[in-house]
Amino acid sequence: MRAVIAQGTGGPEVLSVGELPDPEPGPGEVLIRVAAAGLNRADLLQRQGFYPPPPGASDVIGMECSGTITALGEGVTGHEVGDEVCALLAGGGYAELVAVPAGQVMPLPPGVDLVTAAALPEVAATVWSNVFMIAGLRPGETLLVHGGAGGIGTFAIQAAAALGARVLTTAGSAEKRALCESLGAERAIDYREEDFVEVLRELGGADVVLDNMGAKYLARNVDALATEGRLVVIGMQGGTRAEFDLNALLRKRGAVIATSLRARPVEGKSAICAAVVEHVWPLVGDGSVRPIVHGTMPLAQVAEAHALMDSGAHSGKILLTL
């Protein structure tokens, strides 16, 4: 099969398309012929050598895909050869074929075509598990989303607004802020010119903060929390080490939660995927939430796709097509 191969670690130039042996589905797995694969920030980290795949996972980059089931492993039920699906992966998405645990394979959401569906598994699973299952965002509460114009941000804004939450976000350009507000954010804060802590304080604080920056924003995120607020850290773009005033968190009876999706056991990821199909796909079906795709590029242009994502000039998801 054709697949993206990394010649060492570093910039986008280390990526090229070559040939690897076809995978075979093991017990409890299905084999998918990939139509498209979504890019994620974690893919850039893996390319740079900072985020290796979990033990036993494919070394090929790619944490989500869409495609058609071509084979079933032993013991698989509920799926059929020929089904059009999308899937949450531990790795292997930038390839013509990928073997996936059956519980991480989801039907296409209503009204979403096969290629566009590749934009959904990682963001839907990340947002639903962190914002709703872990942080317990409720109708009427306030959610602050950092990086609102990205794949996770655009999805989180829509899902939270659709379920009755008040949404604020940060973004770095007028175009990106306009996109966030068009998707349901009450206000998109210009993080280059405004202090999001001051904005949130004026509005009573955030009940939930979804953060992709890590250390750089840790203390400020705690300051932005409302009483009994929950800070969920899902990324470390701003570093891994920071100090903050624990007493500030104590006074607010707040919580800081750090989570990752990729390293969870299959059972945990399968439970999240089942919850996404139950709770999120209906929102996609009725138009309350839609995938935001910046653009598609053929697999052979994987280096250009990574360079675009590195630049931060995109909004929404970048997809590789096969």
C-alpha positions as CSV (number, residue, x, y, z in Angstrom):
1,M,0.0,0.0,0.0
2,R,1.0,3.6,-0.4
3,A,1.7,5.3,2.9
4,V,3.5,8.4,4.3
5,I,6.9,7.5,5.5
6,A,9.0,9.8,7.8
7,Q,12.7,9.8,7.0
8,G,13.8,10.7,10.6
9,T,12.3,13.6,12.5
10,G,12.1,17.3,11.9
11,G,10.2,19.6,9.5
12,P,7.6,18.7,6.9
13,E,10.4,17.9,4.4
14,V,11.0,14.5,6.3
15,L,7.6,13.3,5.0
16,S,7.2,11.5,1.7
17,V,5.0,8.8,0.2
18,G,6.4,5.3,-0.2
19,E,5.2,1.7,0.0
20,L,4.6,-0.4,3.1
21,P,3.2,-3.9,3.5
22,D,-0.6,-4.1,3.7
23,P,-1.9,-4.5,7.2
24,E,-4.1,-7.4,8.2
25,P,-7.1,-7.0,10.6
26,G,-6.5,-8.9,13.9
27,P,-9.2,-10.3,16.1
28,G,-11.7,-7.6,16.9
29,E,-10.5,-5.3,14.1
30,V,-11.7,-4.1,10.8
31,L,-9.6,-3.2,7.7
32,I,-10.5,0.2,6.1
33,R,-9.5,1.4,2.7
34,V,-8.9,5.0,3.4
35,A,-10.6,7.8,1.5
36,A,-9.3,10.7,3.6
37,A,-7.3,11.3,6.7
38,G,-7.4,14.4,9.0
39,L,-4.4,16.3,10.2
40,N,-4.1,17.0,13.9
41,R,-1.6,19.0,16.0
42,A,-0.4,15.7,17.5
43,D,0.7,14.6,14.0
44,L,3.1,17.5,13.9
45,L,4.5,16.5,17.2
46,Q,5.0,12.9,16.1
47,R,6.8,14.2,12.9
48,Q,9.1,16.2,15.2
49,G,9.9,13.2,17.4
50,F,8.0,14.3,20.5
51,Y,4.8,12.2,20.4
52,P,5.5,8.5,19.5
53,P,2.5,6.2,18.9
54,P,1.4,4.0,21.8
55,P,3.0,0.5,22.0
56,G,1.6,-1.8,19.3
57,A,0.2,1.0,17.1
58,S,1.3,1.8,13.6
59,D,4.3,4.0,13.2
60,V,2.5,5.7,10.3
61,I,1.2,9.1,11.3
62,G,-2.6,9.7,11.3
63,M,-5.1,9.6,14.1
64,E,-8.4,9.7,12.1
65,C,-9.7,8.7,8.8
66,S,-12.8,7.9,6.7
67,G,-13.2,5.1,4.2
68,T,-14.8,1.8,3.3
69,I,-14.5,-1.5,5.2
70,T,-12.7,-4.1,3.1
71,A,-12.3,-7.0,5.6
72,L,-13.4,-8.1,9.1
73,G,-11.2,-9.6,11.8
74,E,-12.2,-12.6,13.9
75,G,-15.2,-11.9,16.2
76,V,-16.3,-8.6,14.6
77,T,-20.0,-8.0,14.6
78,G,-22.0,-4.9,13.8
79,H,-19.9,-4.0,10.7
80,E,-20.0,-5.3,7.2
81,V,-17.6,-5.3,4.3
82,G,-18.6,-2.3,2.1
83,D,-19.7,-0.1,5.0
84,E,-18.7,3.5,4.6
85,V,-17.3,4.6,8.0
86,C,-15.0,7.0,9.9
87,A,-12.6,6.0,12.6
88,L,-10.6,7.1,15.6
89,L,-7.0,5.8,15.3
90,A,-4.0,5.3,17.5
91,G,-1.9,5.7,14.2
92,G,-1.8,4.6,10.6
93,G,-4.2,7.1,9.0
94,Y,-1.9,8.5,6.3
95,A,-2.1,5.3,4.2
96,E,-4.3,3.5,1.8
97,L,-5.2,0.8,4.3
98,V,-5.5,0.8,8.1
99,A,-6.6,-1.8,10.7
100,V,-8.7,-0.4,13.5
101,P,-10.4,-1.9,16.6
102,A,-14.1,-2.3,15.7
103,G,-15.2,-0.2,18.6
104,Q,-13.4,2.9,17.2
105,V,-15.2,2.6,13.9
106,M,-18.3,4.8,13.5
107,P,-20.9,5.2,10.8
108,L,-20.9,8.4,8.8
109,P,-22.9,11.1,10.4
110,P,-26.2,11.9,8.6
111,G,-25.6,14.2,5.6
112,V,-21.8,14.1,5.7
113,D,-19.9,12.8,2.6
114,L,-17.2,10.2,2.8
115,V,-14.2,12.5,2.5
116,T,-15.5,15.2,4.8
117,A,-16.2,12.6,7.5
118,A,-12.5,12.3,8.0
119,A,-12.6,15.7,9.7
120,L,-14.8,14.5,12.6
121,P,-13.5,11.5,14.6
122,E,-10.7,13.1,16.5
123,V,-12.4,16.5,17.2
124,A,-15.7,14.9,18.1
125,A,-14.2,12.4,20.5
126,T,-11.9,15.0,22.0
127,V,-14.6,17.6,22.6
128,W,-17.3,15.2,23.8
129,S,-15.0,13.3,26.2
130,N,-13.3,16.4,27.7
131,V,-16.0,19.1,27.7
132,F,-19.0,17.0,28.4
133,M,-18.0,13.6,29.9
134,I,-15.1,14.8,32.0
135,A,-15.8,18.5,32.7
136,G,-19.5,18.1,32.7
137,L,-20.5,21.3,30.9
138,R,-24.2,22.0,31.5
139,P,-26.7,24.2,29.7
140,G,-26.4,27.8,30.9
141,E,-22.7,27.4,31.9
142,T,-19.9,29.4,30.3
143,L,-17.2,27.6,28.2
144,L,-13.9,29.3,27.2
145,V,-12.3,27.6,24.2
146,H,-8.7,28.5,23.3
147,G,-7.8,28.4,19.7
148,G,-11.4,28.6,18.6
149,A,-10.6,28.6,14.8
150,G,-8.8,25.3,14.8
151,G,-10.4,21.9,14.3
152,I,-11.1,21.2,17.9
153,G,-12.1,24.8,18.6
154,T,-14.6,25.1,15.8
155,F,-16.3,21.9,16.8
156,A,-16.3,22.7,20.6
157,I,-18.0,26.1,19.9
158,Q,-20.8,24.5,17.9
159,A,-21.4,21.6,20.2
160,A,-21.5,23.7,23.3
161,A,-23.7,26.4,21.8
162,A,-26.1,23.7,20.4
163,L,-26.4,22.2,23.9
164,G,-27.2,25.5,25.6
165,A,-23.9,26.8,26.9
166,R,-22.5,30.3,26.6
167,V,-19.3,30.1,24.6
168,L,-16.3,32.5,24.5
169,T,-13.1,31.8,22.6
170,T,-9.7,33.2,21.7
171,A,-8.4,33.7,18.2
172,G,-5.6,35.7,16.6
173,S,-7.1,37.4,13.5
174,A,-10.2,39.3,12.6
175,E,-11.1,36.6,10.0
176,K,-10.7,33.8,12.6
177,R,-12.7,35.7,15.2
178,A,-15.5,36.3,12.7
179,L,-15.6,32.5,12.0
180,C,-15.8,31.7,15.7
181,E,-18.7,34.1,16.2
182,S,-20.5,32.8,13.1
183,L,-20.3,29.3,14.7
184,G,-22.0,30.4,17.9
185,A,-19.3,32.0,20.1
186,E,-20.8,35.0,22.0
187,R,-17.5,36.7,21.8
188,A,-14.1,35.9,20.2
189,I,-11.3,37.5,22.1
190,D,-8.3,38.8,20.3
191,Y,-5.5,37.2,22.4
192,R,-2.9,39.5,20.7
193,E,-4.6,42.7,21.9
194,E,-6.9,41.7,24.8
195,D,-6.5,40.0,28.1
196,F,-8.9,37.0,28.1
197,V,-8.6,36.9,32.0
198,E,-10.1,40.4,32.3
199,V,-12.8,39.7,29.8
200,L,-13.9,36.5,31.7
201,R,-13.7,38.2,35.0
202,E,-16.1,40.9,33.7
203,L,-18.5,38.1,32.6
204,G,-18.4,36.1,35.8
205,G,-15.7,33.6,34.9
206,A,-15.6,30.4,32.9
207,D,-17.3,27.2,34.3
208,V,-15.1,25.2,31.9
209,V,-11.9,26.1,30.0
210,L,-10.7,23.9,27.2
211,D,-7.0,24.6,26.8
212,N,-4.5,23.6,24.2
213,M,-1.6,25.8,25.5
214,G,-0.6,24.1,28.7
215,A,2.1,25.8,30.8
216,K,1.9,29.2,29.1
217,Y,-1.7,29.7,30.1
218,L,-2.0,27.7,33.3
219,A,-2.0,30.5,35.9
220,R,-4.1,32.7,33.7
221,N,-6.6,30.0,33.0
222,V,-7.0,29.4,36.8
223,D,-7.6,33.2,37.2
224,A,-10.3,33.0,34.5
225,L,-12.3,30.3,36.2
226,A,-15.6,30.8,37.9
227,T,-16.3,29.3,41.3
228,E,-16.2,25.5,41.0
229,G,-14.8,25.9,37.5
230,R,-13.0,23.1,35.6
231,L,-9.8,23.6,33.5
232,V,-9.2,20.8,31.0
233,V,-5.7,20.8,29.5
234,I,-5.5,18.8,26.3
235,G,-2.4,20.3,24.7
236,M,1.0,21.7,25.5
237,Q,1.7,24.1,22.7
238,G,2.9,26.6,25.3
239,G,5.2,24.3,27.2
240,T,5.0,21.6,29.9
241,R,6.3,23.3,33.1
242,A,4.6,26.2,35.0
243,E,3.9,27.6,38.4
244,F,0.6,28.9,39.6
245,D,-1.0,30.0,42.9
246,L,-2.6,26.8,44.3
247,N,-4.5,29.0,46.8
248,A,-6.3,30.7,43.9
249,L,-7.6,27.4,42.8
250,L,-8.5,26.5,46.3
251,R,-10.5,29.7,46.8
252,K,-12.5,28.9,43.7
253,R,-13.0,25.2,44.6
254,G,-11.7,24.6,41.1
255,A,-10.2,21.6,39.3
256,V,-7.4,21.3,36.8
257,I,-7.6,18.1,34.7
258,A,-5.1,17.0,32.1
259,T,-6.1,14.3,29.6
260,S,-5.0,12.7,26.4
261,L,-7.1,10.5,24.0
262,R,-4.5,8.6,22.0
263,A,-3.0,6.6,24.8
264,R,-6.3,5.4,26.3
265,P,-7.1,1.7,26.2
266,V,-9.3,0.5,23.3
267,E,-12.2,0.0,25.7
268,G,-12.1,3.6,26.8
269,K,-11.8,4.9,23.2
270,S,-14.6,2.6,22.1
271,A,-16.9,3.9,24.9
272,I,-16.2,7.5,23.8
273,C,-16.9,6.7,20.1
274,A,-20.2,5.1,21.2
275,A,-21.1,8.2,23.1
276,V,-20.2,10.4,20.1
277,V,-22.5,8.4,17.8
278,E,-25.3,8.6,20.4
279,H,-25.0,12.3,21.3
280,V,-23.0,14.1,18.7
281,W,-24.0,12.6,15.4
282,P,-27.7,13.8,15.8
283,L,-26.4,17.3,16.2
284,V,-24.5,16.9,12.9
285,G,-27.5,15.4,11.3
286,D,-29.8,18.3,12.2
287,G,-27.2,20.9,11.2
288,S,-26.5,22.2,14.7
289,V,-22.8,21.1,14.2
290,R,-21.0,20.9,10.9
291,P,-17.4,19.9,10.1
292,I,-15.3,22.9,9.2
293,V,-12.7,22.0,6.5
294,H,-10.0,24.4,5.5
295,G,-9.2,22.3,2.4
296,T,-8.2,19.0,1.0
297,M,-4.8,18.0,-0.4
298,P,-3.7,14.7,-2.1
299,L,-1.6,12.3,0.0
300,A,1.5,13.2,-2.2
301,Q,1.3,16.7,-0.8
302,V,1.6,15.7,2.8
303,A,4.7,17.9,3.4
304,E,2.8,20.9,2.1
305,A,-0.2,20.1,4.3
306,H,2.0,19.9,7.4
307,A,3.7,23.2,6.5
308,L,0.3,24.8,6.2
309,M,-0.7,23.5,9.6
310,D,2.7,24.5,11.1
311,S,2.0,28.1,9.9
312,G,-1.3,28.4,11.7
313,A,-2.8,30.1,8.7
314,H,-5.6,27.6,8.4
315,S,-9.1,27.5,10.0
316,G,-10.8,24.2,10.7
317,K,-9.4,20.9,9.5
318,I,-6.9,20.0,6.7
319,L,-7.6,16.7,5.0
320,L,-5.4,14.4,3.0
321,T,-7.2,12.5,0.2
322,L,-6.3,9.1,-1.3
